[in-house]
Amino acid sequence: MGFLAGLWCFALSQVQAQDRPGVELEQVETSDIISEVSLNGTVNALRTSRLSTAVAGLVEDVRVETGGRVARGDLLMSLDDEQAEFELESARAEASEARVRLEEAQRRLTEARSVGAGRNIAATEVSARESEVAATEAALARLRAEEKRRQVLLDRHRIEAPFDGVISYRASDLGEWVTPGDELLTLVDITNLRLDFRVPQDYYQRITDASELLVQAKGPDQKPVPVTIESLLPVSDSRARTFLLRATGPEELKVLPGMAVQATLRVSTGEQGLTVSRDAINRYPDGRVTVWIAEPADEDLYEVREKRVEVGSSFDNRMEILSGLDGDEHVVIRGNESLEDGARVRLAERGSR
């Protein structure tokens, strides 16, 4: 009977323990204190090219419209190149003619040398034929260079995309006469983007390699994404007391040039302090801020009591505790909605409510 009574008492205690409120605990931590500042920024394209032509001519073909996506090397626009083609053909013919003359001069020189200078042919004749070969070689080199120049001029009648991007502006159309330097198209790189933010001057010296910048595009379902701080421009705005911070983001940051973005900059204050999860903090209308402290009791139960604290800065879902805690406590971070001082609670499975 004694054994059964003991077993019954144990089972009863287990049932009672299961009826206790379930909570999740966390150890108070000592960690580096991080300062956070909210920033507003703008997305700018790393490359924006106002495309023009290197030769004058009539626009003969237009392959793109405003808003069209293009790849590097795509033909965007071409000028009438009929005259340039004729001039290239003429240069090729002249070079071919010079090549024939050179072959003939080399044949005659080889023939003279085979006969033997001073015996069957005068030495001066051999020298003259050598000079003729050298002159013809020089003429051929000049004509080949002219052929290449004409080819370059012909190629410059084609305006091709220098990089992948989107046509944001088109200034010319079919039949228009354009000259070198005229803006024909504007091409914007929408893949390689930079994010520009104005940051208070106080943070300039505090930004290090360990600093974090989390960017969130304005829009539904947009989550903060860590980006890389590329450079700080110390040229400050004398009126706004800010400097320019430039960053680049990963592909999953879905933004386009001209869009507004929000960011959170996290920099270390160089100090350490006590911190708890933001979920451990309870705020009351009268201004009180408290946490629930859990201390071991019996039978795997904990006894909780409410403790008033003074909080400082918040960062990365944590709160700095300025006073009220010693650092060795366990605080309730889940299940603290309806606790009472002195209540006995049990540990709930992590993640359960």
Secondary structure, DSSP 8 states (H G I E B T S, - for coil): -HHHHHHHHHHHHHHHHHHS-EEEEEE-EEEEEEEEEEEEEEEEES-EEEE--SS-EEEEEE---TT-EE-TT-EEEEE--HHHHHHHHHHHHHHHHHHHHHHHHHHHHHHHHHH-BTTTB-HHHHHHHHHHHHHHHHHHHHHHHHHHHHHHHHHTTEEE-SSSEEEEEE---TT-EE-TT---EEEE-SSSEEEEEEEEGGGTTT--TT-EEEEEESSTT---EEEEEEEEEEEEETTTTEEEEEEE--TTS---TT-EEEEEEEEEEEEEEEEEEGGG-EE-TTS-EEEEEEEE-STTEEEEEEEE-EEEEEETTEEEEEES--S--EEEEES-SS--TT-EEEE--TT--
